[in-house]
Amino acid sequence: MTVEFGLDTFGDVTWDSGKRLLPQREVLRHVVEEAVLADEVGVDVIGLGEHHRDDFAISAPEILLAAIGARTSRIRLGTAVTVLGSDDPVRLFQRFSTLDAISGGRAEVTLGRGSFTESFPLFGFDMADYHALFEEKLDLFARLIRQEEVTWSGTTRAPLERQRVWPPLGEQGLRSWIGVGGSPESVVRAVRYRMPMILAIIGGSARRFLPFVDLYRRASDQAGLAPMPLGVHSPGHVAPTDEQARDEAFPAYKALHDRIGSERGWPSLRREDFLREVEHGSMYVGAPETVARRIADTVGALDLARFQLKYSMGPLDHGALMRSIELYGRQVLPMVRDMLARG
């Protein structure tokens, strides 16, 4: 089995050399540069996460992906994730069919409910409809990517009657994933809509998610489906040594964690808790060989078809991110592939 390796970012707003936060406009330009480097060093896919906050710069990932597509030749262009419940499936289809056309068939999308909900009031949606919005819009989007003419009705948008939507997709269609945070209902939903699943593992050992992997496989088998790919999204940072990687990542990740934690009632992140995640949990932080061994272990344990490292680490600076991308592509990935080949 060929395993794909990707990099994800939310466009985390980064520090400059004086630990001052950069303007979002500059961060967006940096994201394009980072993706171009990822293409050059052999990364398979770049995923951009949609947010509508001051600490993450990417609110319109497809526009950024188009800019990346114009400067790259092979890397796949995806999201991590698109918040479907606050979007319109028809417009979303049009944006991605357009991106797919101009990039030569490299577009893909990962759909999710989103762990941040700021887009719902921003775009005029009632949070009381959170679950219904995602379910209905996923049903419509699944039809749009598979049918030339769509007839659909629901409670969350106007109905469609034998509607064609332009521009159409190419013969290969649009690779569409569902991002899952770890509920059994979400796993079964991915199978029901025949979309491969990406597990967001952002806390604890990847092996804790083996029951969800087993459910995914069993549900696919019971539905009479061929085994579908499975991916994982987890955070990490690569530096020349383990010590340097940890020293760079901790203050930046703590700033990110504590900012979000202040909104959600989390305690402040302690270094010992951070190191526990690095050594035994969901954070892939270290020198190239350290990170490679951790990734190979996760890929093997969960039988993954894709691993995506969320390389942006809160306000960690652009220079450190570029070096991390370089090491990931040129050193980590060849080692992972060799480890997997040797079994």
LUMLUMKE-930650 format. One record per residue (C-alpha): residue number from 1; chain; z, x, y. Coordinates in nm, 2 decimals. Layout:
<sites>
{num->NUM cadena->A pz->Z px->X py->Y}
...
</sites>
This chain:
<sites>
{num->1 cadena->A pz->0.00 px->0.00 py->0.00}
{num->2 cadena->A pz->-0.09 px->0.13 py->0.35}
{num->3 cadena->A pz->0.20 px->0.09 py->0.59}
{num->4 cadena->A pz->0.14 px->0.05 py->0.96}
{num->5 cadena->A pz->0.36 px->0.21 py->1.22}
{num->6 cadena->A pz->0.40 px->0.08 py->1.57}
{num->7 cadena->A pz->0.59 px->0.12 py->1.89}
{num->8 cadena->A pz->0.74 px->-0.17 py->2.09}
{num->9 cadena->A pz->0.86 px->-0.19 py->2.45}
{num->10 cadena->A pz->0.99 px->-0.46 py->2.68}
{num->11 cadena->A pz->0.90 px->-0.25 py->2.99}
{num->12 cadena->A pz->1.27 px->-0.17 py->3.03}
{num->13 cadena->A pz->1.32 px->-0.07 py->3.40}
{num->14 cadena->A pz->1.39 px->0.31 py->3.39}
{num->15 cadena->A pz->1.58 px->0.57 py->3.59}
{num->16 cadena->A pz->1.41 px->0.83 py->3.80}
{num->17 cadena->A pz->1.55 px->1.18 py->3.81}
{num->18 cadena->A pz->1.83 px->1.08 py->4.04}
{num->19 cadena->A pz->1.94 px->0.79 py->3.81}
{num->20 cadena->A pz->1.80 px->0.53 py->4.05}
{num->21 cadena->A pz->1.61 px->0.24 py->3.90}
{num->22 cadena->A pz->1.23 px->0.25 py->3.95}
{num->23 cadena->A pz->1.03 px->-0.04 py->4.09}
{num->24 cadena->A pz->0.89 px->-0.27 py->3.82}
{num->25 cadena->A pz->0.54 px->-0.20 py->3.95}
{num->26 cadena->A pz->0.58 px->0.17 py->3.86}
{num->27 cadena->A pz->0.74 px->0.09 py->3.53}
{num->28 cadena->A pz->0.43 px->-0.12 py->3.44}
{num->29 cadena->A pz->0.20 px->0.17 py->3.51}
{num->30 cadena->A pz->0.42 px->0.39 py->3.29}
{num->31 cadena->A pz->0.40 px->0.15 py->3.00}
{num->32 cadena->A pz->0.02 px->0.18 py->3.01}
{num->33 cadena->A pz->0.05 px->0.56 py->3.01}
{num->34 cadena->A pz->0.29 px->0.54 py->2.72}
{num->35 cadena->A pz->0.06 px->0.32 py->2.52}
{num->36 cadena->A pz->-0.24 px->0.56 py->2.58}
{num->37 cadena->A pz->-0.03 px->0.85 py->2.45}
{num->38 cadena->A pz->0.07 px->0.64 py->2.14}
{num->39 cadena->A pz->-0.30 px->0.59 py->2.07}
{num->40 cadena->A pz->-0.37 px->0.96 py->2.10}
{num->41 cadena->A pz->-0.09 px->1.06 py->1.86}
{num->42 cadena->A pz->-0.19 px->0.82 py->1.59}
{num->43 cadena->A pz->0.04 px->0.52 py->1.63}
{num->44 cadena->A pz->-0.12 px->0.21 py->1.47}
{num->45 cadena->A pz->0.00 px->-0.07 py->1.70}
{num->46 cadena->A pz->0.17 px->-0.12 py->2.04}
{num->47 cadena->A pz->0.38 px->-0.43 py->2.10}
{num->48 cadena->A pz->0.49 px->-0.56 py->2.44}
{num->49 cadena->A pz->0.78 px->-0.80 py->2.47}
{num->50 cadena->A pz->0.77 px->-1.08 py->2.72}
{num->51 cadena->A pz->1.07 px->-1.13 py->2.96}
{num->52 cadena->A pz->1.13 px->-1.28 py->3.30}
{num->53 cadena->A pz->1.42 px->-1.07 py->3.43}
{num->54 cadena->A pz->1.49 px->-0.78 py->3.67}
{num->55 cadena->A pz->1.58 px->-0.54 py->3.39}
{num->56 cadena->A pz->1.25 px->-0.58 py->3.19}
{num->57 cadena->A pz->0.92 px->-0.54 py->3.37}
{num->58 cadena->A pz->0.67 px->-0.71 py->3.13}
{num->59 cadena->A pz->0.62 px->-1.08 py->3.20}
{num->60 cadena->A pz->0.25 px->-1.10 py->3.13}
{num->61 cadena->A pz->0.19 px->-0.88 py->2.83}
{num->62 cadena->A pz->-0.18 px->-0.98 py->2.77}
{num->63 cadena->A pz->-0.28 px->-0.84 py->3.11}
{num->64 cadena->A pz->-0.11 px->-0.51 py->3.04}
{num->65 cadena->A pz->-0.26 px->-0.51 py->2.69}
{num->66 cadena->A pz->-0.61 px->-0.55 py->2.84}
{num->67 cadena->A pz->-0.54 px->-0.25 py->3.06}
{num->68 cadena->A pz->-0.43 px->-0.05 py->2.76}
{num->69 cadena->A pz->-0.73 px->-0.16 py->2.56}
{num->70 cadena->A pz->-0.96 px->-0.03 py->2.83}
{num->71 cadena->A pz->-0.81 px->0.32 py->2.80}
{num->72 cadena->A pz->-0.77 px->0.34 py->2.42}
{num->73 cadena->A pz->-1.01 px->0.32 py->2.12}
{num->74 cadena->A pz->-0.81 px->0.24 py->1.81}
{num->75 cadena->A pz->-0.45 px->0.12 py->1.86}
{num->76 cadena->A pz->-0.39 px->-0.25 py->1.79}
{num->77 cadena->A pz->-0.27 px->-0.45 py->2.09}
{num->78 cadena->A pz->0.02 px->-0.69 py->2.02}
{num->79 cadena->A pz->0.33 px->-0.85 py->2.15}
{num->80 cadena->A pz->0.70 px->-0.82 py->2.06}
{num->81 cadena->A pz->0.73 px->-1.12 py->2.12}
{num->82 cadena->A pz->0.55 px->-1.39 py->2.30}
{num->83 cadena->A pz->0.79 px->-1.68 py->2.39}
{num->84 cadena->A pz->0.58 px->-1.96 py->2.25}
{num->85 cadena->A pz->0.82 px->-2.25 py->2.34}
{num->86 cadena->A pz->0.77 px->-2.19 py->2.71}
{num->87 cadena->A pz->0.40 px->-2.12 py->2.69}
{num->88 cadena->A pz->0.10 px->-2.35 py->2.64}
{num->89 cadena->A pz->-0.07 px->-2.29 py->2.30}
{num->90 cadena->A pz->-0.42 px->-2.36 py->2.43}
{num->91 cadena->A pz->-0.39 px->-2.11 py->2.72}
{num->92 cadena->A pz->-0.22 px->-1.86 py->2.49}
{num->93 cadena->A pz->-0.51 px->-1.89 py->2.24}
{num->94 cadena->A pz->-0.76 px->-1.84 py->2.53}
{num->95 cadena->A pz->-0.58 px->-1.53 py->2.66}
{num->96 cadena->A pz->-0.57 px->-1.37 py->2.31}
{num->97 cadena->A pz->-0.92 px->-1.46 py->2.21}
{num->98 cadena->A pz->-1.03 px->-1.30 py->2.54}
{num->99 cadena->A pz->-0.83 px->-0.99 py->2.48}
{num->100 cadena->A pz->-0.96 px->-0.97 py->2.12}
{num->101 cadena->A pz->-1.32 px->-0.99 py->2.25}
{num->102 cadena->A pz->-1.29 px->-0.72 py->2.51}
{num->103 cadena->A pz->-1.09 px->-0.49 py->2.29}
{num->104 cadena->A pz->-1.33 px->-0.50 py->1.99}
{num->105 cadena->A pz->-1.10 px->-0.71 py->1.76}
{num->106 cadena->A pz->-0.78 px->-0.52 py->1.82}
{num->107 cadena->A pz->-0.56 px->-0.81 py->1.95}
{num->108 cadena->A pz->-0.27 px->-0.96 py->1.76}
{num->109 cadena->A pz->0.03 px->-1.17 py->1.86}
{num->110 cadena->A pz->0.39 px->-1.21 py->1.74}
{num->111 cadena->A pz->0.53 px->-1.55 py->1.82}
{num->112 cadena->A pz->0.90 px->-1.61 py->1.86}
{num->113 cadena->A pz->1.15 px->-1.84 py->2.01}
{num->114 cadena->A pz->1.29 px->-1.55 py->2.21}
{num->115 cadena->A pz->1.65 px->-1.43 py->2.24}
{num->116 cadena->A pz->1.63 px->-1.46 py->2.62}
{num->117 cadena->A pz->1.58 px->-1.81 py->2.75}
{num->118 cadena->A pz->1.51 px->-1.75 py->3.12}
{num->119 cadena->A pz->1.15 px->-1.86 py->3.09}
{num->120 cadena->A pz->1.24 px->-2.22 py->3.00}
{num->121 cadena->A pz->1.39 px->-2.33 py->3.33}
{num->122 cadena->A pz->1.15 px->-2.10 py->3.51}
{num->123 cadena->A pz->0.85 px->-2.30 py->3.38}
{num->124 cadena->A pz->1.02 px->-2.63 py->3.39}
{num->125 cadena->A pz->1.13 px->-2.69 py->3.03}
{num->126 cadena->A pz->1.45 px->-2.85 py->2.92}
{num->127 cadena->A pz->1.66 px->-2.63 py->2.70}
{num->128 cadena->A pz->1.76 px->-2.95 py->2.51}
{num->129 cadena->A pz->1.40 px->-2.94 py->2.37}
{num->130 cadena->A pz->1.42 px->-2.57 py->2.27}
{num->131 cadena->A pz->1.37 px->-2.62 py->1.90}
{num->132 cadena->A pz->1.11 px->-2.90 py->1.93}
{num->133 cadena->A pz->0.90 px->-2.70 py->2.18}
{num->134 cadena->A pz->0.87 px->-2.41 py->1.94}
{num->135 cadena->A pz->0.80 px->-2.62 py->1.63}
{num->136 cadena->A pz->0.53 px->-2.84 py->1.79}
{num->137 cadena->A pz->0.36 px->-2.55 py->1.97}
{num->138 cadena->A pz->0.36 px->-2.33 py->1.66}
{num->139 cadena->A pz->0.19 px->-2.62 py->1.47}
{num->140 cadena->A pz->-0.07 px->-2.65 py->1.74}
{num->141 cadena->A pz->-0.13 px->-2.27 py->1.77}
{num->142 cadena->A pz->-0.17 px->-2.24 py->1.39}
{num->143 cadena->A pz->-0.44 px->-2.50 py->1.41}
{num->144 cadena->A pz->-0.62 px->-2.33 py->1.70}
{num->145 cadena->A pz->-0.65 px->-2.00 py->1.52}
{num->146 cadena->A pz->-0.78 px->-2.16 py->1.20}
{num->147 cadena->A pz->-1.00 px->-2.46 py->1.31}
{num->148 cadena->A pz->-1.31 px->-2.47 py->1.53}
{num->149 cadena->A pz->-1.22 px->-2.83 py->1.64}
{num->150 cadena->A pz->-0.86 px->-2.93 py->1.67}
{num->151 cadena->A pz->-0.71 px->-3.28 py->1.67}
{num->152 cadena->A pz->-0.34 px->-3.28 py->1.74}
{num->153 cadena->A pz->-0.07 px->-3.49 py->1.90}
{num->154 cadena->A pz->0.30 px->-3.44 py->1.97}
{num->155 cadena->A pz->0.57 px->-3.49 py->2.23}
{num->156 cadena->A pz->0.56 px->-3.16 py->2.42}
{num->157 cadena->A pz->0.21 px->-3.16 py->2.57}
{num->158 cadena->A pz->-0.11 px->-3.37 py->2.59}
{num->159 cadena->A pz->-0.29 px->-3.46 py->2.27}
{num->160 cadena->A pz->-0.62 px->-3.30 py->2.16}
{num->161 cadena->A pz->-0.91 px->-3.49 py->2.00}
{num->162 cadena->A pz->-1.18 px->-3.29 py->1.82}
{num->163 cadena->A pz->-1.13 px->-3.02 py->2.09}
{num->164 cadena->A pz->-1.31 px->-2.69 py->2.08}
{num->165 cadena->A pz->-1.14 px->-2.41 py->2.28}
{num->166 cadena->A pz->-1.33 px->-2.13 py->2.44}
{num->167 cadena->A pz->-1.38 px->-1.84 py->2.39}
{num->168 cadena->A pz->-1.37 px->-1.86 py->2.01}
{num->169 cadena->A pz->-1.23 px->-1.59 py->1.79}
{num->170 cadena->A pz->-1.44 px->-1.35 py->1.60}
{num->171 cadena->A pz->-1.50 px->-1.37 py->1.23}
{num->172 cadena->A pz->-1.18 px->-1.17 py->1.15}
{num->173 cadena->A pz->-0.97 px->-1.43 py->1.34}
{num->174 cadena->A pz->-0.64 px->-1.34 py->1.52}
{num->175 cadena->A pz->-0.37 px->-1.16 py->1.33}
{num->176 cadena->A pz->-0.06 px->-1.37 py->1.41}
{num->177 cadena->A pz->0.30 px->-1.29 py->1.31}
{num->178 cadena->A pz->0.63 px->-1.48 py->1.35}
{num->179 cadena->A pz->0.92 px->-1.28 py->1.49}
{num->180 cadena->A pz->1.25 px->-1.37 py->1.31}
{num->181 cadena->A pz->1.60 px->-1.28 py->1.41}
{num->182 cadena->A pz->1.76 px->-1.36 py->1.08}
{num->183 cadena->A pz->1.80 px->-1.74 py->1.01}
{num->184 cadena->A pz->1.68 px->-1.88 py->0.67}
{num->185 cadena->A pz->1.50 px->-2.16 py->0.85}
{num->186 cadena->A pz->1.29 px->-1.92 py->1.05}
{num->187 cadena->A pz->1.19 px->-1.73 py->0.73}
{num->188 cadena->A pz->1.08 px->-2.06 py->0.56}
{num->189 cadena->A pz->0.90 px->-2.16 py->0.88}
{num->190 cadena->A pz->0.69 px->-1.84 py->0.87}
{num->191 cadena->A pz->0.58 px->-1.91 py->0.51}
{num->192 cadena->A pz->0.51 px->-2.28 py->0.59}
{num->193 cadena->A pz->0.27 px->-2.17 py->0.87}
{num->194 cadena->A pz->0.12 px->-1.89 py->0.65}
{num->195 cadena->A pz->0.21 px->-1.63 py->0.91}
{num->196 cadena->A pz->0.35 px->-1.29 py->0.82}
{num->197 cadena->A pz->0.71 px->-1.22 py->0.94}
{num->198 cadena->A pz->0.85 px->-0.94 py->1.15}
{num->199 cadena->A pz->1.23 px->-0.91 py->1.12}
{num->200 cadena->A pz->1.41 px->-0.80 py->1.43}
{num->201 cadena->A pz->1.69 px->-0.58 py->1.29}
{num->202 cadena->A pz->1.90 px->-0.48 py->1.59}
{num->203 cadena->A pz->2.24 px->-0.45 py->1.44}
{num->204 cadena->A pz->2.37 px->-0.34 py->1.10}
{num->205 cadena->A pz->2.20 px->-0.19 py->0.80}
{num->206 cadena->A pz->1.85 px->-0.30 py->0.71}
{num->207 cadena->A pz->1.97 px->-0.37 py->0.36}
{num->208 cadena->A pz->2.18 px->-0.66 py->0.50}
{num->209 cadena->A pz->1.84 px->-0.84 py->0.54}
{num->210 cadena->A pz->1.74 px->-0.82 py->0.18}
{num->211 cadena->A pz->1.84 px->-1.18 py->0.11}
{num->212 cadena->A pz->1.59 px->-1.29 py->0.38}
{num->213 cadena->A pz->1.32 px->-1.07 py->0.23}
{num->214 cadena->A pz->1.39 px->-1.22 py->-0.11}
{num->215 cadena->A pz->1.37 px->-1.57 py->0.04}
{num->216 cadena->A pz->1.04 px->-1.48 py->0.21}
{num->217 cadena->A pz->0.89 px->-1.36 py->-0.12}
{num->218 cadena->A pz->1.02 px->-1.66 py->-0.32}
{num->219 cadena->A pz->0.91 px->-1.92 py->-0.06}
{num->220 cadena->A pz->0.56 px->-1.76 py->-0.06}
{num->221 cadena->A pz->0.55 px->-1.77 py->-0.44}
{num->222 cadena->A pz->0.66 px->-2.13 py->-0.45}
{num->223 cadena->A pz->0.40 px->-2.23 py->-0.19}
{num->224 cadena->A pz->0.13 px->-2.07 py->-0.41}
{num->225 cadena->A pz->0.05 px->-1.80 py->-0.14}
{num->226 cadena->A pz->-0.04 px->-1.44 py->-0.20}
{num->227 cadena->A pz->0.23 px->-1.20 py->-0.09}
{num->228 cadena->A pz->0.22 px->-1.17 py->0.29}
{num->229 cadena->A pz->0.30 px->-0.86 py->0.49}
{num->230 cadena->A pz->0.65 px->-0.80 py->0.61}
{num->231 cadena->A pz->0.74 px->-0.60 py->0.92}
{num->232 cadena->A pz->1.06 px->-0.48 py->1.09}
{num->233 cadena->A pz->1.13 px->-0.42 py->1.46}
{num->234 cadena->A pz->1.43 px->-0.19 py->1.54}
{num->235 cadena->A pz->1.53 px->0.04 py->1.83}
{num->236 cadena->A pz->1.53 px->0.41 py->1.83}
{num->237 cadena->A pz->1.47 px->0.74 py->2.01}
{num->238 cadena->A pz->1.33 px->1.08 py->1.90}
{num->239 cadena->A pz->1.42 px->1.41 py->2.05}
{num->240 cadena->A pz->1.40 px->1.77 py->1.93}
{num->241 cadena->A pz->1.75 px->1.77 py->1.78}
{num->242 cadena->A pz->1.99 px->1.50 py->1.67}
{num->243 cadena->A pz->2.24 px->1.59 py->1.93}
{num->244 cadena->A pz->1.99 px->1.57 py->2.21}
{num->245 cadena->A pz->1.86 px->1.24 py->2.09}
{num->246 cadena->A pz->2.21 px->1.09 py->2.08}
{num->247 cadena->A pz->2.31 px->1.23 py->2.42}
{num->248 cadena->A pz->2.00 px->1.09 py->2.58}
{num->249 cadena->A pz->2.00 px->0.76 py->2.41}
{num->250 cadena->A pz->2.37 px->0.66 py->2.44}
{num->251 cadena->A pz->2.42 px->0.63 py->2.82}
{num->252 cadena->A pz->2.09 px->0.44 py->2.86}
{num->253 cadena->A pz->2.15 px->0.21 py->2.56}
{num->254 cadena->A pz->2.51 px->0.15 py->2.69}
{num->255 cadena->A pz->2.37 px->0.05 py->3.03}
{num->256 cadena->A pz->2.13 px->-0.20 py->2.86}
{num->257 cadena->A pz->2.40 px->-0.33 py->2.62}
{num->258 cadena->A pz->2.67 px->-0.37 py->2.88}
{num->259 cadena->A pz->2.43 px->-0.54 py->3.12}
{num->260 cadena->A pz->2.33 px->-0.80 py->2.87}
{num->261 cadena->A pz->2.68 px->-0.81 py->2.73}
{num->262 cadena->A pz->2.82 px->-0.91 py->3.07}
{num->263 cadena->A pz->2.61 px->-1.22 py->3.05}
{num->264 cadena->A pz->2.70 px->-1.30 py->2.68}
{num->265 cadena->A pz->3.06 px->-1.20 py->2.66}
{num->266 cadena->A pz->3.02 px->-0.88 py->2.46}
{num->267 cadena->A pz->3.27 px->-0.59 py->2.48}
{num->268 cadena->A pz->3.15 px->-0.27 py->2.64}
{num->269 cadena->A pz->2.97 px->-0.04 py->2.40}
{num->270 cadena->A pz->3.18 px->0.26 py->2.28}
{num->271 cadena->A pz->3.02 px->0.58 py->2.17}
{num->272 cadena->A pz->3.18 px->0.55 py->1.82}
{num->273 cadena->A pz->3.02 px->0.21 py->1.78}
{num->274 cadena->A pz->2.68 px->0.35 py->1.89}
{num->275 cadena->A pz->2.71 px->0.64 py->1.65}
{num->276 cadena->A pz->2.79 px->0.40 py->1.37}
{num->277 cadena->A pz->2.47 px->0.22 py->1.43}
{num->278 cadena->A pz->2.28 px->0.55 py->1.45}
{num->279 cadena->A pz->2.42 px->0.68 py->1.12}
{num->280 cadena->A pz->2.44 px->0.37 py->0.91}
{num->281 cadena->A pz->2.29 px->0.08 py->1.11}
{num->282 cadena->A pz->1.98 px->-0.03 py->1.29}
{num->283 cadena->A pz->1.92 px->0.25 py->1.54}
{num->284 cadena->A pz->1.67 px->0.52 py->1.45}
{num->285 cadena->A pz->1.79 px->0.80 py->1.68}
{num->286 cadena->A pz->1.76 px->1.17 py->1.61}
{num->287 cadena->A pz->1.54 px->1.46 py->1.54}
{num->288 cadena->A pz->1.20 px->1.39 py->1.38}
{num->289 cadena->A pz->1.31 px->1.46 py->1.02}
{num->290 cadena->A pz->1.63 px->1.24 py->1.07}
{num->291 cadena->A pz->1.43 px->0.95 py->1.20}
{num->292 cadena->A pz->1.16 px->0.99 py->0.94}
{num->293 cadena->A pz->1.41 px->0.98 py->0.65}
{num->294 cadena->A pz->1.57 px->0.67 py->0.80}
{num->295 cadena->A pz->1.24 px->0.49 py->0.85}
{num->296 cadena->A pz->1.11 px->0.59 py->0.50}
{num->297 cadena->A pz->1.44 px->0.45 py->0.35}
{num->298 cadena->A pz->1.40 px->0.12 py->0.53}
{num->299 cadena->A pz->1.03 px->0.08 py->0.44}
{num->300 cadena->A pz->1.11 px->0.15 py->0.08}
{num->301 cadena->A pz->1.42 px->-0.07 py->0.06}
{num->302 cadena->A pz->1.25 px->-0.37 py->0.21}
{num->303 cadena->A pz->0.90 px->-0.31 py->0.08}
{num->304 cadena->A pz->0.75 px->-0.32 py->0.43}
{num->305 cadena->A pz->0.39 px->-0.33 py->0.54}
{num->306 cadena->A pz->0.48 px->-0.24 py->0.90}
{num->307 cadena->A pz->0.76 px->-0.07 py->1.09}
{num->308 cadena->A pz->0.78 px->-0.10 py->1.47}
{num->309 cadena->A pz->1.02 px->0.12 py->1.67}
{num->310 cadena->A pz->1.14 px->-0.02 py->2.00}
{num->311 cadena->A pz->1.11 px->0.31 py->2.18}
{num->312 cadena->A pz->1.22 px->0.20 py->2.53}
{num->313 cadena->A pz->1.60 px->0.24 py->2.55}
{num->314 cadena->A pz->1.72 px->0.06 py->2.86}
{num->315 cadena->A pz->1.68 px->0.28 py->3.17}
{num->316 cadena->A pz->1.61 px->0.60 py->2.97}
{num->317 cadena->A pz->1.35 px->0.79 py->3.18}
{num->318 cadena->A pz->0.97 px->0.79 py->3.14}
{num->319 cadena->A pz->0.96 px->1.16 py->3.06}
{num->320 cadena->A pz->1.20 px->1.12 py->2.77}
{num->321 cadena->A pz->1.01 px->0.82 py->2.64}
{num->322 cadena->A pz->0.68 px->1.01 py->2.65}
{num->323 cadena->A pz->0.83 px->1.30 py->2.45}
{num->324 cadena->A pz->0.98 px->1.05 py->2.20}
{num->325 cadena->A pz->0.63 px->0.89 py->2.15}
{num->326 cadena->A pz->0.48 px->1.24 py->2.11}
{num->327 cadena->A pz->0.73 px->1.33 py->1.84}
{num->328 cadena->A pz->0.71 px->1.00 py->1.67}
{num->329 cadena->A pz->0.33 px->1.02 py->1.63}
{num->330 cadena->A pz->0.28 px->1.39 py->1.57}
{num->331 cadena->A pz->0.59 px->1.46 py->1.36}
{num->332 cadena->A pz->0.78 px->1.15 py->1.24}
{num->333 cadena->A pz->0.49 px->0.95 py->1.11}
{num->334 cadena->A pz->0.33 px->1.23 py->0.90}
{num->335 cadena->A pz->0.67 px->1.30 py->0.74}
{num->336 cadena->A pz->0.73 px->0.93 py->0.67}
{num->337 cadena->A pz->0.39 px->0.89 py->0.51}
{num->338 cadena->A pz->0.45 px->1.20 py->0.29}
{num->339 cadena->A pz->0.80 px->1.07 py->0.19}
{num->340 cadena->A pz->0.65 px->0.74 py->0.09}
{num->341 cadena->A pz->0.37 px->0.90 py->-0.10}
{num->342 cadena->A pz->0.62 px->1.11 py->-0.30}
{num->343 cadena->A pz->0.83 px->0.80 py->-0.37}
</sites>
